[in-house]
Amino acid sequence: MTEPSVSTPFIPDDFKYSTKVSSCENEIKLRFLRNVYSILLFQLTLTFAFGLYVYNSPKLQYFIVTKLWVDILAIVIGLVTCIWLSFAPSSTDEENEPWYVLSFPQQLALLFVFTLAEAYSLSIVVVVYRPEVILNAVMMTLFVVIGITTTLMSTNYFKIYDFQKWYYWLNMLLWVMIGFSLSSIFFSFNTNLDLLISWVGVILFTGYIFVDTQLILRKVLIGEEIKCAMMLYLDIINLFLYILRILSRNEDD
C-alpha cells in the first residue's frame, strides 16, 4: 500500500525566477510596491529625524561646520555604498559566493549606512537655511512626489506610453548640470543664472521621479526593492535641494 503523498505548499514562480514585477499577479505587485515605499519612507524618516536632531543640538551644528573631513568622509561612504548596492548581485544562497554578493539583510544594513551618510551630508542644510524655508521645501517636495506617484498608479499612463525613452535626455541634462556644478567651484554665477540652474534641476529630478516610478511598475525584477527605494530616495533628495535653493533665492530678493 502506497503512502499518501504530502502536498507541498504552493510557491509562485515569481519568486523562483528573475521575473519582472509587471508580469506578476496583483497580490505580488502590491507586496513589492509596499516593500519599496516602506523602505523609502524609512529612509526619508531617518533623514528628517537626523536633521531635526541637528537643529536641536548647537554642539552638533558646531561639529558639522568645523569638522569638514567628516562631511567628506560621509560623502565618500555614501558614494561607495550607493555604487555597491546598485551593481552588486543579490545572493542566491549558494556556497562560496564572492564577498561583494549581498543577501537581503546585508543590503538592508548597507542601505542604512548609505542613508545615515546622506543624512549627515544633508545636515548642513539645517545650519545654513531658516527652518521655515526648509519646511516649505519639504512640503513642496512631498506634494510633487505624492502627485506623480498617485497619477502613475491610478491611471494607465505607465501602460500606454514608455517614459523610459526620456532617460537619454534626462541623463544628458544631468551631465550638463554636473558641468555647471563643477564650474561653480571656480567661477561665481550671478543670481539669475543660479536661479535658472535651480529651476532646471527641479525639472530634471521631477522627470527622474516620473520615469523611475514607471520603471518600478514596468521593468524591475522581484527582489530589487532596496535598489528601487534608493533610486527614488536620491531623486527626492535632489529635488528637495533644488526647491530649497529656489525658495532661498526668492527670500533673499
C-alpha positions, 0 to 999 in steps of 0.5 A: 500500500502506497503512502499518501503523498504530502502536498507541498505548499504552493510557491509562485514562480515569481519568486523562483525566477528573475521575473519582472514585477509587471508580469506578476499577479496583483497580490505580488505587485502590491507586496513589492510596491509596499516593500519599496515605499516602506523602505523609502519612507524609512529612509526619508524618516531617518533623514528628517529625524537626523536633521531635526536632531541637528537643529536641536543640538548647537554642539552638533551644528558646531561639529558639522561646520568645523569638522569638514573631513567628516562631511567628506568622509560621509560623502565618500561612504555614501558614494561607495555604498550607493555604487555597491548596492546598485551593481552588486548581485543579490545572493542566491544562497549558494556556497562560496559566493564572492564577498561583494554578493549581498543577501537581503539583510546585508543590503538592508544594513548597507542601505542604512549606512548609505542613508545615515551618510546622506543624512549627515551630508544633508545636515548642513542644510539645517545650519545654513537655511531658516527652518521655515524655508526648509519646511516649505521645501519639504512640503513642496517636495512631498506634494510633487512626489505624492502627485506623480506617484498617485497619477502613475498608479491610478491611471494607465499612463505607465501602460500606454506610453514608455517614459523610459525613452526620456532617460537619454535626455534626462541623463544628458541634462544631468551631465550638463548640470554636473558641468555647471556644478563643477564650474561653480567651484571656480567661477561665481554665477550671478543670481539669475543664472543660479536661479535658472540652474535651480529651476532646471534641476527641479525639472530634471529630478521631477522627470527622474521621479516620473520615469523611475516610478514607471520603471518600478511598475514596468521593468524591475525584477522581484527582489530589487526593492532596496535598489528601487527605494534608493533610486527614488530616495536620491531623486527626492533628495535632489529635488528637495535641494533644488526647491530649497535653493529656489525658495532661498533665492526668492527670500533673499530678493 
